[in-house]
Amino acid sequence: MIARGFAKAVLAPALVAGGVLAGYAQERFGENPIKEGAWVYPTEKIAPAIIEAFCQSGFSMHFADGGFFTVLNQPIAKMKKKLSVDTSGTCAFNAEKQTSTCAGTETDGRRKFALNEENIFERDGSYLKVTTSFVDRDTKEKVTLVTYPMRCPDKVVREILIKAIPPK
């Protein structure tokens, strides 16, 4: 009985310490994990097999220089969609802090608003986890949102662009 209590007392802190150290042993990002291409930001971990459905409603296009814009794929008539730019700006990645700061413009109808946000990058198993903080433009309060970004397949993005932008 005493031996069991002793074993628990000795092993429990070791197991906790091991778990804590395992959390810190994650490989750090040397560069922005949001690479060039089209990305979606679901708020839950989704299966890669259904990513195409998320991409159909809109995506953020990211470029090597840190620039980005977000397009919404809005229905305008039966079997027709219209792409509209919702947000644009630039992001700067800080490898030491594992964060990026983004600044730009967000569009809501005819109104434009300043966009300023900070993103914290982590690994969550095989998923990329991003915690984004910004000030809500209506309430003026700080908001935090967790997303699990996934890259849209190039083929899907091409199809969306071809359908939404008719040839002249």
C-alpha positions as CSV (number, residue, x, y, z in Angstrom):
1,M,0.0,0.0,0.0
2,I,2.8,2.4,0.9
3,A,4.8,1.3,-2.2
4,R,1.7,2.1,-4.4
5,G,1.4,5.6,-2.8
6,F,5.1,6.2,-3.2
7,A,5.0,5.1,-6.9
8,K,2.0,7.5,-7.5
9,A,3.8,10.4,-5.8
10,V,6.9,9.8,-7.9
11,L,5.4,8.9,-11.2
12,A,2.6,11.5,-11.3
13,P,4.9,14.6,-11.5
14,A,7.1,12.8,-14.0
15,L,4.0,12.1,-16.2
16,V,2.8,15.6,-15.9
17,A,6.2,17.0,-16.7
18,G,6.5,14.7,-19.7
19,G,3.2,15.9,-21.0
20,V,4.2,19.5,-20.5
21,L,7.5,19.0,-22.3
22,A,5.9,17.2,-25.1
23,G,3.7,20.3,-25.7
24,Y,6.9,22.4,-25.9
25,A,8.6,19.9,-28.2
26,Q,6.5,20.9,-31.2
27,E,8.5,21.9,-34.2
28,R,8.4,25.7,-34.6
29,F,7.4,27.3,-37.9
30,G,10.4,28.8,-39.6
31,E,8.2,30.7,-42.0
32,N,4.5,31.6,-42.3
33,P,2.6,28.3,-42.5
34,I,0.0,30.0,-44.6
35,K,1.7,29.6,-48.0
36,E,0.8,30.9,-51.4
37,G,-2.5,29.8,-52.7
38,A,-6.2,29.8,-51.7
39,W,-7.1,29.0,-48.1
40,V,-10.3,28.5,-46.1
41,Y,-10.6,28.9,-42.4
42,P,-13.1,26.5,-40.8
43,T,-13.7,26.9,-37.1
44,E,-13.6,23.1,-36.6
45,K,-11.3,20.4,-37.8
46,I,-12.7,19.1,-41.0
47,A,-11.9,16.1,-43.1
48,P,-9.7,16.9,-46.1
49,A,-12.3,15.1,-48.3
50,I,-14.9,17.9,-47.7
51,I,-12.6,20.9,-48.1
52,E,-13.8,21.5,-51.6
53,A,-17.3,22.3,-50.3
54,F,-15.8,25.0,-48.1
55,C,-13.8,26.5,-50.9
56,Q,-17.0,26.9,-53.0
57,S,-18.3,29.6,-50.8
58,G,-15.2,31.7,-50.8
59,F,-11.5,31.7,-50.0
60,S,-8.5,33.8,-49.1
61,M,-5.8,34.1,-51.7
62,H,-2.4,34.5,-50.2
63,F,0.8,35.6,-52.0
64,A,4.5,35.1,-51.4
65,D,5.0,38.8,-50.5
66,G,2.5,38.5,-47.6
67,G,-0.4,40.1,-49.5
68,F,-3.8,38.6,-49.5
69,F,-7.4,39.1,-50.5
70,T,-10.5,37.3,-49.6
71,V,-13.3,36.6,-52.1
72,L,-16.8,35.5,-51.5
73,N,-18.5,33.4,-54.1
74,Q,-22.1,34.7,-54.0
75,P,-25.0,33.4,-56.0
76,I,-26.6,36.1,-58.2
77,A,-28.9,34.0,-60.4
78,K,-29.8,30.4,-61.0
79,M,-26.5,28.6,-61.8
80,K,-24.5,31.8,-61.7
81,K,-22.2,33.1,-59.1
82,K,-20.4,36.4,-58.6
83,L,-17.0,36.8,-56.9
84,S,-16.6,39.8,-54.7
85,V,-13.5,40.9,-52.8
86,D,-14.4,41.1,-49.1
87,T,-11.0,41.8,-47.5
88,S,-7.5,42.7,-48.7
89,G,-4.2,43.5,-47.0
90,T,-0.8,42.2,-46.0
91,C,0.5,40.0,-43.3
92,A,4.0,39.9,-41.7
93,F,5.1,36.7,-40.0
94,N,7.3,36.7,-36.8
95,A,9.1,33.4,-36.5
96,E,10.3,34.1,-33.0
97,K,6.8,34.7,-31.7
98,Q,5.1,32.2,-34.1
99,T,2.6,35.0,-35.0
100,S,1.6,37.1,-37.9
101,T,0.1,40.6,-37.9
102,C,-2.2,41.5,-40.7
103,A,-3.4,45.0,-41.7
104,G,-5.7,45.9,-44.5
105,T,-9.3,46.8,-45.4
106,E,-12.5,44.9,-44.8
107,T,-15.5,45.6,-47.0
108,D,-19.1,45.4,-45.9
109,G,-21.4,46.4,-48.8
110,R,-20.3,50.0,-49.7
111,R,-18.6,50.6,-46.4
112,K,-14.9,49.9,-45.7
113,F,-13.3,49.3,-42.4
114,A,-9.7,49.0,-41.2
115,L,-8.6,45.4,-40.6
116,N,-5.9,44.8,-37.9
117,E,-5.4,41.3,-36.5
118,E,-2.9,39.1,-34.8
119,N,-2.6,35.4,-35.6
120,I,-0.9,32.8,-33.3
121,F,0.1,29.6,-35.1
122,E,0.2,26.2,-33.5
123,R,0.1,22.5,-34.5
124,D,-2.9,20.5,-33.3
125,G,-2.1,17.0,-34.3
126,S,-2.0,16.9,-38.1
127,Y,-4.0,20.2,-38.2
128,L,-2.7,23.8,-38.3
129,K,-4.5,25.8,-35.6
130,V,-4.7,29.6,-35.7
131,T,-5.9,31.8,-32.9
132,T,-6.9,35.2,-34.3
133,S,-7.4,38.3,-32.2
134,F,-8.9,41.6,-33.4
135,V,-11.2,44.4,-32.2
136,D,-14.8,44.0,-33.2
137,R,-15.8,47.0,-35.2
138,D,-19.3,47.3,-33.7
139,T,-18.7,46.5,-30.0
140,K,-15.1,47.7,-29.9
141,E,-14.2,44.7,-27.8
142,K,-11.4,42.3,-28.3
143,V,-12.5,39.1,-30.0
144,T,-10.6,35.8,-30.3
145,L,-11.4,33.2,-32.9
146,V,-9.9,29.8,-33.4
147,T,-9.7,28.3,-36.9
148,Y,-8.1,25.3,-38.6
149,P,-6.9,26.7,-42.0
150,M,-6.8,24.3,-45.0
151,R,-5.5,25.0,-48.5
152,C,-8.1,24.8,-51.3
153,P,-7.0,22.4,-54.2
154,D,-5.8,24.5,-57.2
155,K,-8.2,22.6,-59.4
156,V,-11.2,23.7,-57.4
157,V,-10.0,27.4,-57.3
158,R,-9.5,27.3,-61.1
159,E,-13.1,26.0,-61.6
160,I,-14.5,28.6,-59.3
161,L,-12.7,31.4,-61.2
162,I,-13.6,30.1,-64.6
163,K,-17.3,29.9,-63.7
164,A,-17.4,33.3,-62.0
165,I,-15.4,35.3,-64.5
166,P,-16.9,34.9,-67.9
167,P,-14.7,35.2,-71.0
168,K,-14.9,38.5,-73.0
